[in-house]
Amino acid sequence: MIEKDFKIDFKSKRISYIPKKGATQDYKVQELYSFLMDTFDEPENMKYDIPMESVSKGKFRLVNGWKIDEKAKKRLKGGTLEPTK
């Protein structure tokens, strides 16, 4: 489950891949986007800037100064994730 493998550090604006022991599951970029949007629409998280936006079908962009670590990028398939501009 993506929510168990990806960690969101709200203060440093960083998304990391920290899987359970032995797990090496890949995820679609769309799955990460959906997970983040679900997380950030929770009342306690609405005070934070959203980390990602949809540019077009299968293409996403990090926004608002958010970063994603290399280990996390390697676990993402089936789409494009552009860095913050």
PyMOL Python script that loads the backbone (N, CA, C, O; Angstrom):
from pymol import cmd

cmd.read_pdbstr("""\
ATOM      1  N   MET A   1       0.843  -1.185   0.000  1.00  0.00           N
ATOM      2  CA  MET A   1       0.000   0.000   0.000  1.00  0.00           C
ATOM      3  C   MET A   1       0.886   1.245   0.000  1.00  0.00           C
ATOM      4  O   MET A   1       1.836   1.356   0.775  1.00  0.00           O
ATOM      5  N   ILE A   2       0.558   2.148  -0.865  1.00  0.00           N
ATOM      6  CA  ILE A   2       1.411   3.314  -1.071  1.00  0.00           C
ATOM      7  C   ILE A   2       1.584   4.147   0.199  1.00  0.00           C
ATOM      8  O   ILE A   2       2.661   4.688   0.447  1.00  0.00           O
ATOM      9  N   GLU A   3       0.533   4.248   0.996  1.00  0.00           N
ATOM     10  CA  GLU A   3       0.629   5.063   2.216  1.00  0.00           C
ATOM     11  C   GLU A   3       1.593   4.471   3.241  1.00  0.00           C
ATOM     12  O   GLU A   3       2.028   5.172   4.155  1.00  0.00           O
ATOM     13  N   LYS A   4       1.927   3.206   3.101  1.00  0.00           N
ATOM     14  CA  LYS A   4       2.883   2.578   4.017  1.00  0.00           C
ATOM     15  C   LYS A   4       4.311   2.652   3.497  1.00  0.00           C
ATOM     16  O   LYS A   4       5.259   2.493   4.266  1.00  0.00           O
ATOM     17  N   ASP A   5       4.475   2.894   2.192  1.00  0.00           N
ATOM     18  CA  ASP A   5       5.805   2.915   1.587  1.00  0.00           C
ATOM     19  C   ASP A   5       6.360   4.317   1.358  1.00  0.00           C
ATOM     20  O   ASP A   5       7.575   4.495   1.264  1.00  0.00           O
ATOM     21  N   PHE A   6       5.482   5.312   1.269  1.00  0.00           N
ATOM     22  CA  PHE A   6       5.933   6.679   1.040  1.00  0.00           C
ATOM     23  C   PHE A   6       5.715   7.520   2.293  1.00  0.00           C
ATOM     24  O   PHE A   6       4.670   7.438   2.937  1.00  0.00           O
ATOM     25  N   LYS A   7       6.717   8.329   2.626  1.00  0.00           N
ATOM     26  CA  LYS A   7       6.647   9.199   3.798  1.00  0.00           C
ATOM     27  C   LYS A   7       6.610  10.649   3.318  1.00  0.00           C
ATOM     28  O   LYS A   7       7.357  11.040   2.421  1.00  0.00           O
ATOM     29  N   ILE A   8       5.743  11.422   3.923  1.00  0.00           N
ATOM     30  CA  ILE A   8       5.632  12.848   3.611  1.00  0.00           C
ATOM     31  C   ILE A   8       6.185  13.633   4.788  1.00  0.00           C
ATOM     32  O   ILE A   8       5.685  13.520   5.908  1.00  0.00           O
ATOM     33  N   ASP A   9       7.212  14.423   4.536  1.00  0.00           N
ATOM     34  CA  ASP A   9       7.756  15.311   5.563  1.00  0.00           C
ATOM     35  C   ASP A   9       7.218  16.707   5.248  1.00  0.00           C
ATOM     36  O   ASP A   9       7.742  17.404   4.379  1.00  0.00           O
ATOM     37  N   PHE A  10       6.179  17.098   5.957  1.00  0.00           N
ATOM     38  CA  PHE A  10       5.496  18.360   5.683  1.00  0.00           C
ATOM     39  C   PHE A  10       6.396  19.571   5.913  1.00  0.00           C
ATOM     40  O   PHE A  10       6.307  20.552   5.175  1.00  0.00           O
ATOM     41  N   LYS A  11       7.254  19.516   6.916  1.00  0.00           N
ATOM     42  CA  LYS A  11       8.091  20.677   7.250  1.00  0.00           C
ATOM     43  C   LYS A  11       9.208  20.904   6.243  1.00  0.00           C
ATOM     44  O   LYS A  11       9.475  22.043   5.860  1.00  0.00           O
ATOM     45  N   SER A  12       9.865  19.828   5.810  1.00  0.00           N
ATOM     46  CA  SER A  12      10.967  19.997   4.854  1.00  0.00           C
ATOM     47  C   SER A  12      10.499  19.876   3.402  1.00  0.00           C
ATOM     48  O   SER A  12      11.299  20.012   2.477  1.00  0.00           O
ATOM     49  N   LYS A  13       9.199  19.618   3.205  1.00  0.00           N
ATOM     50  CA  LYS A  13       8.604  19.486   1.871  1.00  0.00           C
ATOM     51  C   LYS A  13       9.324  18.405   1.060  1.00  0.00           C
ATOM     52  O   LYS A  13       9.759  18.639  -0.068  1.00  0.00           O
ATOM     53  N   ARG A  14       9.436  17.227   1.657  1.00  0.00           N
ATOM     54  CA  ARG A  14      10.134  16.111   1.014  1.00  0.00           C
ATOM     55  C   ARG A  14       9.281  14.851   1.052  1.00  0.00           C
ATOM     56  O   ARG A  14       8.670  14.523   2.070  1.00  0.00           O
ATOM     57  N   ILE A  15       9.254  14.152  -0.078  1.00  0.00           N
ATOM     58  CA  ILE A  15       8.561  12.870  -0.200  1.00  0.00           C
ATOM     59  C   ILE A  15       9.628  11.796  -0.335  1.00  0.00           C
ATOM     60  O   ILE A  15      10.508  11.892  -1.191  1.00  0.00           O
ATOM     61  N   SER A  16       9.552  10.779   0.506  1.00  0.00           N
ATOM     62  CA  SER A  16      10.560   9.717   0.526  1.00  0.00           C
ATOM     63  C   SER A  16       9.903   8.354   0.387  1.00  0.00           C
ATOM     64  O   SER A  16       8.728   8.167   0.704  1.00  0.00           O
ATOM     65  N   TYR A  17      10.697   7.411  -0.095  1.00  0.00           N
ATOM     66  CA  TYR A  17      10.256   6.019  -0.197  1.00  0.00           C
ATOM     67  C   TYR A  17      10.932   5.251   0.924  1.00  0.00           C
ATOM     68  O   TYR A  17      12.152   5.082   0.922  1.00  0.00           O
ATOM     69  N   ILE A  18      10.145   4.790   1.876  1.00  0.00           N
ATOM     70  CA  ILE A  18      10.652   4.034   3.018  1.00  0.00           C
ATOM     71  C   ILE A  18       9.755   2.809   3.169  1.00  0.00           C
ATOM     72  O   ILE A  18       8.816   2.812   3.964  1.00  0.00           O
ATOM     73  N   PRO A  19      10.054   1.761   2.397  1.00  0.00           N
ATOM     74  CA  PRO A  19       9.181   0.586   2.401  1.00  0.00           C
ATOM     75  C   PRO A  19       9.320  -0.251   3.658  1.00  0.00           C
ATOM     76  O   PRO A  19      10.310  -0.170   4.385  1.00  0.00           O
ATOM     77  N   LYS A  20       8.306  -1.049   3.885  1.00  0.00           N
ATOM     78  CA  LYS A  20       8.390  -2.050   4.951  1.00  0.00           C
ATOM     79  C   LYS A  20       9.546  -2.983   4.612  1.00  0.00           C
ATOM     80  O   LYS A  20       9.944  -3.087   3.452  1.00  0.00           O
ATOM     81  N   LYS A  21      10.071  -3.643   5.597  1.00  0.00           N
ATOM     82  CA  LYS A  21      11.220  -4.532   5.408  1.00  0.00           C
ATOM     83  C   LYS A  21      10.973  -5.529   4.271  1.00  0.00           C
ATOM     84  O   LYS A  21      10.004  -6.288   4.287  1.00  0.00           O
ATOM     85  N   GLY A  22      11.876  -5.504   3.286  1.00  0.00           N
ATOM     86  CA  GLY A  22      11.798  -6.443   2.181  1.00  0.00           C
ATOM     87  C   GLY A  22      10.862  -6.058   1.046  1.00  0.00           C
ATOM     88  O   GLY A  22      10.858  -6.723   0.011  1.00  0.00           O
ATOM     89  N   ALA A  23      10.077  -5.014   1.207  1.00  0.00           N
ATOM     90  CA  ALA A  23       9.129  -4.606   0.165  1.00  0.00           C
ATOM     91  C   ALA A  23       9.850  -3.825  -0.933  1.00  0.00           C
ATOM     92  O   ALA A  23      10.725  -3.008  -0.648  1.00  0.00           O
ATOM     93  N   THR A  24       9.486  -4.076  -2.165  1.00  0.00           N
ATOM     94  CA  THR A  24      10.071  -3.352  -3.301  1.00  0.00           C
ATOM     95  C   THR A  24       9.018  -3.104  -4.377  1.00  0.00           C
ATOM     96  O   THR A  24       9.301  -3.265  -5.565  1.00  0.00           O
ATOM     97  N   GLN A  25       7.845  -2.727  -3.987  1.00  0.00           N
ATOM     98  CA  GLN A  25       6.748  -2.532  -4.934  1.00  0.00           C
ATOM     99  C   GLN A  25       6.914  -1.238  -5.714  1.00  0.00           C
ATOM    100  O   GLN A  25       7.324  -0.213  -5.168  1.00  0.00           O
ATOM    101  N   ASP A  26       6.586  -1.302  -7.006  1.00  0.00           N
ATOM    102  CA  ASP A  26       6.544  -0.104  -7.837  1.00  0.00           C
ATOM    103  C   ASP A  26       5.122   0.445  -7.839  1.00  0.00           C
ATOM    104  O   ASP A  26       4.155  -0.292  -7.646  1.00  0.00           O
ATOM    105  N   TYR A  27       5.017   1.747  -8.059  1.00  0.00           N
ATOM    106  CA  TYR A  27       3.720   2.418  -8.102  1.00  0.00           C
ATOM    107  C   TYR A  27       3.646   3.293  -9.337  1.00  0.00           C
ATOM    108  O   TYR A  27       4.668   3.761  -9.839  1.00  0.00           O
ATOM    109  N   LYS A  28       2.440   3.514  -9.824  1.00  0.00           N
ATOM    110  CA  LYS A  28       2.232   4.451 -10.920  1.00  0.00           C
ATOM    111  C   LYS A  28       2.296   5.867 -10.351  1.00  0.00           C
ATOM    112  O   LYS A  28       1.940   6.107  -9.197  1.00  0.00           O
ATOM    113  N   VAL A  29       2.757   6.795 -11.185  1.00  0.00           N
ATOM    114  CA  VAL A  29       2.813   8.195 -10.761  1.00  0.00           C
ATOM    115  C   VAL A  29       1.409   8.666 -10.384  1.00  0.00           C
ATOM    116  O   VAL A  29       1.254   9.442  -9.441  1.00  0.00           O
ATOM    117  N   GLN A  30       0.394   8.211 -11.100  1.00  0.00           N
ATOM    118  CA  GLN A  30      -1.000   8.557 -10.790  1.00  0.00           C
ATOM    119  C   GLN A  30      -1.377   8.108  -9.381  1.00  0.00           C
ATOM    120  O   GLN A  30      -2.112   8.810  -8.687  1.00  0.00           O
ATOM    121  N   GLU A  31      -0.883   6.948  -8.950  1.00  0.00           N
ATOM    122  CA  GLU A  31      -1.170   6.460  -7.596  1.00  0.00           C
ATOM    123  C   GLU A  31      -0.568   7.391  -6.549  1.00  0.00           C
ATOM    124  O   GLU A  31      -1.199   7.678  -5.531  1.00  0.00           O
ATOM    125  N   LEU A  32       0.658   7.864  -6.799  1.00  0.00           N
ATOM    126  CA  LEU A  32       1.281   8.803  -5.864  1.00  0.00           C
ATOM    127  C   LEU A  32       0.476  10.095  -5.819  1.00  0.00           C
ATOM    128  O   LEU A  32       0.219  10.631  -4.740  1.00  0.00           O
ATOM    129  N   TYR A  33       0.079  10.595  -6.978  1.00  0.00           N
ATOM    130  CA  TYR A  33      -0.721  11.821  -7.045  1.00  0.00           C
ATOM    131  C   TYR A  33      -2.022  11.668  -6.248  1.00  0.00           C
ATOM    132  O   TYR A  33      -2.367  12.539  -5.449  1.00  0.00           O
ATOM    133  N   SER A  34      -2.732  10.577  -6.462  1.00  0.00           N
ATOM    134  CA  SER A  34      -3.997  10.345  -5.749  1.00  0.00           C
ATOM    135  C   SER A  34      -3.778  10.240  -4.247  1.00  0.00           C
ATOM    136  O   SER A  34      -4.548  10.796  -3.463  1.00  0.00           O
ATOM    137  N   PHE A  35      -2.736   9.533  -3.847  1.00  0.00           N
ATOM    138  CA  PHE A  35      -2.396   9.408  -2.428  1.00  0.00           C
ATOM    139  C   PHE A  35      -2.113  10.784  -1.822  1.00  0.00           C
ATOM    140  O   PHE A  35      -2.601  11.098  -0.736  1.00  0.00           O
ATOM    141  N   LEU A  36      -1.331  11.596  -2.518  1.00  0.00           N
ATOM    142  CA  LEU A  36      -1.003  12.925  -1.994  1.00  0.00           C
ATOM    143  C   LEU A  36      -2.239  13.816  -1.909  1.00  0.00           C
ATOM    144  O   LEU A  36      -2.421  14.524  -0.918  1.00  0.00           O
ATOM    145  N   MET A  37      -3.085  13.791  -2.929  1.00  0.00           N
ATOM    146  CA  MET A  37      -4.288  14.622  -2.903  1.00  0.00           C
ATOM    147  C   MET A  37      -5.223  14.188  -1.775  1.00  0.00           C
ATOM    148  O   MET A  37      -5.829  15.032  -1.115  1.00  0.00           O
ATOM    149  N   ASP A  38      -5.344  12.887  -1.550  1.00  0.00           N
ATOM    150  CA  ASP A  38      -6.166  12.388  -0.436  1.00  0.00           C
ATOM    151  C   ASP A  38      -5.586  12.815   0.907  1.00  0.00           C
ATOM    152  O   ASP A  38      -6.327  13.163   1.827  1.00  0.00           O
ATOM    153  N   THR A  39      -4.274  12.789   1.016  1.00  0.00           N
ATOM    154  CA  THR A  39      -3.605  13.170   2.261  1.00  0.00           C
ATOM    155  C   THR A  39      -3.760  14.664   2.530  1.00  0.00           C
ATOM    156  O   THR A  39      -4.043  15.071   3.657  1.00  0.00           O
ATOM    157  N   PHE A  40      -3.575  15.470   1.504  1.00  0.00           N
ATOM    158  CA  PHE A  40      -3.586  16.917   1.688  1.00  0.00           C
ATOM    159  C   PHE A  40      -4.985  17.507   1.784  1.00  0.00           C
ATOM    160  O   PHE A  40      -5.126  18.683   2.119  1.00  0.00           O
ATOM    161  N   ASP A  41      -6.025  16.725   1.500  1.00  0.00           N
ATOM    162  CA  ASP A  41      -7.375  17.263   1.695  1.00  0.00           C
ATOM    163  C   ASP A  41      -7.947  16.913   3.068  1.00  0.00           C
ATOM    164  O   ASP A  41      -9.100  17.224   3.364  1.00  0.00           O
ATOM    165  N   GLU A  42      -7.140  16.270   3.898  1.00  0.00           N
ATOM    166  CA  GLU A  42      -7.545  16.041   5.291  1.00  0.00           C
ATOM    167  C   GLU A  42      -7.467  17.377   6.038  1.00  0.00           C
ATOM    168  O   GLU A  42      -6.531  18.145   5.815  1.00  0.00           O
ATOM    169  N   PRO A  43      -8.430  17.667   6.919  1.00  0.00           N
ATOM    170  CA  PRO A  43      -8.464  18.962   7.602  1.00  0.00           C
ATOM    171  C   PRO A  43      -7.141  19.368   8.256  1.00  0.00           C
ATOM    172  O   PRO A  43      -6.749  20.533   8.183  1.00  0.00           O
ATOM    173  N   GLU A  44      -6.458  18.431   8.887  1.00  0.00           N
ATOM    174  CA  GLU A  44      -5.207  18.774   9.580  1.00  0.00           C
ATOM    175  C   GLU A  44      -4.053  19.063   8.619  1.00  0.00           C
ATOM    176  O   GLU A  44      -3.025  19.596   9.037  1.00  0.00           O
ATOM    177  N   ASN A  45      -4.206  18.719   7.345  1.00  0.00           N
ATOM    178  CA  ASN A  45      -3.133  18.936   6.372  1.00  0.00           C
ATOM    179  C   ASN A  45      -3.414  20.070   5.394  1.00  0.00           C
ATOM    180  O   ASN A  45      -2.571  20.385   4.554  1.00  0.00           O
ATOM    181  N   MET A  46      -4.583  20.682   5.493  1.00  0.00           N
ATOM    182  CA  MET A  46      -4.954  21.736   4.550  1.00  0.00           C
ATOM    183  C   MET A  46      -4.107  22.995   4.701  1.00  0.00           C
ATOM    184  O   MET A  46      -4.097  23.847   3.813  1.00  0.00           O
ATOM    185  N   LYS A  47      -3.411  23.114   5.802  1.00  0.00           N
ATOM    186  CA  LYS A  47      -2.564  24.293   6.016  1.00  0.00           C
ATOM    187  C   LYS A  47      -1.255  24.219   5.227  1.00  0.00           C
ATOM    188  O   LYS A  47      -0.529  25.209   5.136  1.00  0.00           O
ATOM    189  N   TYR A  48      -0.954  23.050   4.656  1.00  0.00           N
ATOM    190  CA  TYR A  48       0.281  22.853   3.904  1.00  0.00           C
ATOM    191  C   TYR A  48       0.039  23.015   2.408  1.00  0.00           C
ATOM    192  O   TYR A  48      -1.049  22.730   1.907  1.00  0.00           O
ATOM    193  N   ASP A  49       1.075  23.480   1.701  1.00  0.00           N
ATOM    194  CA  ASP A  49       1.005  23.589   0.244  1.00  0.00           C
ATOM    195  C   ASP A  49       0.975  22.196  -0.374  1.00  0.00           C
ATOM    196  O   ASP A  49       1.696  21.300   0.066  1.00  0.00           O
ATOM    197  N   ILE A  50       0.139  22.018  -1.393  1.00  0.00           N
ATOM    198  CA  ILE A  50       0.099  20.722  -2.075  1.00  0.00           C
ATOM    199  C   ILE A  50       1.431  20.506  -2.805  1.00  0.00           C
ATOM    200  O   ILE A  50       2.044  21.464  -3.278  1.00  0.00           O
ATOM    201  N   PRO A  51       1.875  19.252  -2.893  1.00  0.00           N
ATOM    202  CA  PRO A  51       3.185  18.991  -3.478  1.00  0.00           C
ATOM    203  C   PRO A  51       3.203  18.716  -4.982  1.00  0.00           C
ATOM    204  O   PRO A  51       4.268  18.733  -5.600  1.00  0.00           O
ATOM    205  N   MET A  52       2.047  18.466  -5.569  1.00  0.00           N
ATOM    206  CA  MET A  52       2.039  17.955  -6.935  1.00  0.00           C
ATOM    207  C   MET A  52       0.811  18.442  -7.680  1.00  0.00           C
ATOM    208  O   MET A  52      -0.256  18.624  -7.094  1.00  0.00           O
ATOM    209  N   GLU A  53       0.974  18.653  -8.996  1.00  0.00           N
ATOM    210  CA  GLU A  53      -0.175  19.001  -9.823  1.00  0.00           C
ATOM    211  C   GLU A  53      -0.175  18.144 -11.080  1.00  0.00           C
ATOM    212  O   GLU A  53       0.868  17.666 -11.526  1.00  0.00           O
ATOM    213  N   SER A  54      -1.348  17.962 -11.633  1.00  0.00           N
ATOM    214  CA  SER A  54      -1.500  17.216 -12.876  1.00  0.00           C
ATOM    215  C   SER A  54      -1.349  18.191 -14.035  1.00  0.00           C
ATOM    216  O   SER A  54      -2.043  19.206 -14.092  1.00  0.00           O
ATOM    217  N   VAL A  55      -0.448  17.884 -14.952  1.00  0.00           N
ATOM    218  CA  VAL A  55      -0.208  18.736 -16.114  1.00  0.00           C
ATOM    219  C   VAL A  55      -1.062  18.259 -17.285  1.00  0.00           C
ATOM    220  O   VAL A  55      -1.694  19.061 -17.974  1.00  0.00           O
ATOM    221  N   SER A  56      -1.073  16.963 -17.499  1.00  0.00           N
ATOM    222  CA  SER A  56      -1.901  16.318 -18.518  1.00  0.00           C
ATOM    223  C   SER A  56      -2.005  14.847 -18.138  1.00  0.00           C
ATOM    224  O   SER A  56      -1.433  14.426 -17.132  1.00  0.00           O
ATOM    225  N   LYS A  57      -2.718  14.071 -18.921  1.00  0.00           N
ATOM    226  CA  LYS A  57      -2.890  12.656 -18.588  1.00  0.00           C
ATOM    227  C   LYS A  57      -1.518  11.972 -18.501  1.00  0.00           C
ATOM    228  O   LYS A  57      -0.769  11.933 -19.477  1.00  0.00           O
ATOM    229  N   GLY A  58      -1.209  11.441 -17.331  1.00  0.00           N
ATOM    230  CA  GLY A  58       0.050  10.732 -17.121  1.00  0.00           C
ATOM    231  C   GLY A  58       1.251  11.614 -16.868  1.00  0.00           C
ATOM    232  O   GLY A  58       2.359  11.106 -16.698  1.00  0.00           O
ATOM    233  N   LYS A  59       1.063  12.922 -16.839  1.00  0.00           N
ATOM    234  CA  LYS A  59       2.171  13.858 -16.638  1.00  0.00           C
ATOM    235  C   LYS A  59       1.871  14.737 -15.427  1.00  0.00           C
ATOM    236  O   LYS A  59       0.820  15.372 -15.345  1.00  0.00           O
ATOM    237  N   PHE A  60       2.814  14.759 -14.494  1.00  0.00           N
ATOM    238  CA  PHE A  60       2.634  15.482 -13.243  1.00  0.00           C
ATOM    239  C   PHE A  60       3.869  16.328 -12.958  1.00  0.00           C
ATOM    240  O   PHE A  60       4.939  16.104 -13.522  1.00  0.00           O
ATOM    241  N   ARG A  61       3.695  17.310 -12.063  1.00  0.00           N
ATOM    242  CA  ARG A  61       4.798  18.205 -11.717  1.00  0.00           C
ATOM    243  C   ARG A  61       4.791  18.450 -10.214  1.00  0.00           C
ATOM    244  O   ARG A  61       3.740  18.658  -9.607  1.00  0.00           O
ATOM    245  N   LEU A  62       5.982  18.421  -9.627  1.00  0.00           N
ATOM    246  CA  LEU A  62       6.117  18.847  -8.239  1.00  0.00           C
ATOM    247  C   LEU A  62       5.992  20.363  -8.199  1.00  0.00           C
ATOM    248  O   LEU A  62       6.507  21.050  -9.081  1.00  0.00           O
ATOM    249  N   VAL A  63       5.319  20.888  -7.195  1.00  0.00           N
ATOM    250  CA  VAL A  63       5.104  22.331  -7.079  1.00  0.00           C
ATOM    251  C   VAL A  63       5.347  22.785  -5.644  1.00  0.00           C
ATOM    252  O   VAL A  63       5.514  21.970  -4.736  1.00  0.00           O
ATOM    253  N   ASN A  64       5.362  24.086  -5.463  1.00  0.00           N
ATOM    254  CA  ASN A  64       5.457  24.703  -4.136  1.00  0.00           C
ATOM    255  C   ASN A  64       6.720  24.312  -3.372  1.00  0.00           C
ATOM    256  O   ASN A  64       6.710  24.234  -2.143  1.00  0.00           O
ATOM    257  N   GLY A  65       7.811  24.066  -4.109  1.00  0.00           N
ATOM    258  CA  GLY A  65       9.087  23.775  -3.465  1.00  0.00           C
ATOM    259  C   GLY A  65       9.255  22.355  -2.955  1.00  0.00           C
ATOM    260  O   GLY A  65      10.216  22.070  -2.241  1.00  0.00           O
ATOM    261  N   TRP A  66       8.343  21.459  -3.305  1.00  0.00           N
ATOM    262  CA  TRP A  66       8.430  20.071  -2.852  1.00  0.00           C
ATOM    263  C   TRP A  66       9.489  19.317  -3.640  1.00  0.00           C
ATOM    264  O   TRP A  66       9.726  19.593  -4.816  1.00  0.00           O
ATOM    265  N   LYS A  67      10.128  18.350  -2.962  1.00  0.00           N
ATOM    266  CA  LYS A  67      11.156  17.489  -3.549  1.00  0.00           C
ATOM    267  C   LYS A  67      10.782  16.035  -3.299  1.00  0.00           C
ATOM    268  O   LYS A  67      10.036  15.722  -2.370  1.00  0.00           O
ATOM    269  N   ILE A  68      11.310  15.154  -4.139  1.00  0.00           N
ATOM    270  CA  ILE A  68      11.123  13.720  -3.962  1.00  0.00           C
ATOM    271  C   ILE A  68      12.497  13.075  -4.059  1.00  0.00           C
ATOM    272  O   ILE A  68      13.284  13.426  -4.938  1.00  0.00           O
ATOM    273  N   ASP A  69      12.793  12.143  -3.174  1.00  0.00           N
ATOM    274  CA  ASP A  69      14.133  11.553  -3.184  1.00  0.00           C
ATOM    275  C   ASP A  69      14.302  10.562  -4.334  1.00  0.00           C
ATOM    276  O   ASP A  69      13.324  10.088  -4.912  1.00  0.00           O
ATOM    277  N   GLU A  70      15.555  10.259  -4.651  1.00  0.00           N
ATOM    278  CA  GLU A  70      15.870   9.383  -5.781  1.00  0.00           C
ATOM    279  C   GLU A  70      15.291   7.987  -5.612  1.00  0.00           C
ATOM    280  O   GLU A  70      14.814   7.390  -6.577  1.00  0.00           O
ATOM    281  N   LYS A  71      15.328   7.467  -4.402  1.00  0.00           N
ATOM    282  CA  LYS A  71      14.785   6.131  -4.147  1.00  0.00           C
ATOM    283  C   LYS A  71      13.291   6.106  -4.476  1.00  0.00           C
ATOM    284  O   LYS A  71      12.790   5.134  -5.042  1.00  0.00           O
ATOM    285  N   ALA A  72      12.590   7.175  -4.120  1.00  0.00           N
ATOM    286  CA  ALA A  72      11.155   7.270  -4.417  1.00  0.00           C
ATOM    287  C   ALA A  72      10.920   7.353  -5.924  1.00  0.00           C
ATOM    288  O   ALA A  72      10.022   6.694  -6.447  1.00  0.00           O
ATOM    289  N   LYS A  73      11.718   8.153  -6.621  1.00  0.00           N
ATOM    290  CA  LYS A  73      11.568   8.285  -8.078  1.00  0.00           C
ATOM    291  C   LYS A  73      11.715   6.936  -8.776  1.00  0.00           C
ATOM    292  O   LYS A  73      10.990   6.638  -9.724  1.00  0.00           O
ATOM    293  N   LYS A  74      12.652   6.129  -8.302  1.00  0.00           N
ATOM    294  CA  LYS A  74      12.901   4.823  -8.925  1.00  0.00           C
ATOM    295  C   LYS A  74      11.726   3.866  -8.759  1.00  0.00           C
ATOM    296  O   LYS A  74      11.606   2.915  -9.531  1.00  0.00           O
ATOM    297  N   ARG A  75      10.869   4.087  -7.790  1.00  0.00           N
ATOM    298  CA  ARG A  75       9.718   3.219  -7.539  1.00  0.00           C
ATOM    299  C   ARG A  75       8.496   3.668  -8.324  1.00  0.00           C
ATOM    300  O   ARG A  75       7.458   3.008  -8.270  1.00  0.00           O
ATOM    301  N   LEU A  76       8.596   4.782  -9.055  1.00  0.00           N
ATOM    302  CA  LEU A  76       7.461   5.322  -9.803  1.00  0.00           C
ATOM    303  C   LEU A  76       7.552   4.953 -11.276  1.00  0.00           C
ATOM    304  O   LEU A  76       8.581   5.161 -11.918  1.00  0.00           O
ATOM    305  N   LYS A  77       6.476   4.409 -11.797  1.00  0.00           N
ATOM    306  CA  LYS A  77       6.404   3.966 -13.193  1.00  0.00           C
ATOM    307  C   LYS A  77       5.119   4.508 -13.817  1.00  0.00           C
ATOM    308  O   LYS A  77       4.269   5.068 -13.125  1.00  0.00           O
ATOM    309  N   GLY A  78       4.991   4.338 -15.109  1.00  0.00           N
ATOM    310  CA  GLY A  78       3.732   4.631 -15.789  1.00  0.00           C
ATOM    311  C   GLY A  78       3.298   6.074 -15.753  1.00  0.00           C
ATOM    312  O   GLY A  78       2.130   6.369 -15.504  1.00  0.00           O
ATOM    313  N   GLY A  79       4.224   6.974 -15.999  1.00  0.00           N
ATOM    314  CA  GLY A  79       3.904   8.390 -16.028  1.00  0.00           C
ATOM    315  C   GLY A  79       5.171   9.210 -15.891  1.00  0.00           C
ATOM    316  O   GLY A  79       6.264   8.666 -15.733  1.00  0.00           O
ATOM    317  N   THR A  80       5.018  10.516 -15.953  1.00  0.00           N
ATOM    318  CA  THR A  80       6.143  11.429 -15.858  1.00  0.00           C
ATOM    319  C   THR A  80       5.948  12.331 -14.649  1.00  0.00           C
ATOM    320  O   THR A  80       4.851  12.833 -14.404  1.00  0.00           O
ATOM    321  N   LEU A  81       7.022  12.529 -13.899  1.00  0.00           N
ATOM    322  CA  LEU A  81       6.999  13.453 -12.767  1.00  0.00           C
ATOM    323  C   LEU A  81       8.112  14.464 -12.964  1.00  0.00           C
ATOM    324  O   LEU A  81       9.293  14.136 -12.850  1.00  0.00           O
ATOM    325  N   GLU A  82       7.725  15.696 -13.261  1.00  0.00           N
ATOM    326  CA  GLU A  82       8.693  16.769 -13.478  1.00  0.00           C
ATOM    327  C   GLU A  82       9.064  17.397 -12.144  1.00  0.00           C
ATOM    328  O   GLU A  82       8.241  17.455 -11.231  1.00  0.00           O
ATOM    329  N   PRO A  83      10.312  17.871 -12.028  1.00  0.00           N
ATOM    330  CA  PRO A  83      10.715  18.537 -10.785  1.00  0.00           C
ATOM    331  C   PRO A  83      10.069  19.914 -10.657  1.00  0.00           C
ATOM    332  O   PRO A  83       9.515  20.447 -11.618  1.00  0.00           O
ATOM    333  N   THR A  84      10.149  20.472  -9.468  1.00  0.00           N
ATOM    334  CA  THR A  84       9.665  21.826  -9.211  1.00  0.00           C
ATOM    335  C   THR A  84      10.437  22.804 -10.081  1.00  0.00           C
ATOM    336  O   THR A  84      11.653  22.688 -10.231  1.00  0.00           O
ATOM    337  N   LYS A  85       9.730  23.758 -10.650  1.00  0.00           N
ATOM    338  CA  LYS A  85      10.402  24.788 -11.471  1.00  0.00           C
ATOM    339  C   LYS A  85      10.839  25.933 -10.614  1.00  0.00           C
ATOM    340  O   LYS A  85      11.420  26.894 -11.117  1.00  0.00           O
TER     341      LYS A  85
END
""", "prot")
cmd.dss("prot")
cmd.show_as("cartoon", "prot")
cmd.util.cbc("prot")
cmd.orient("prot")
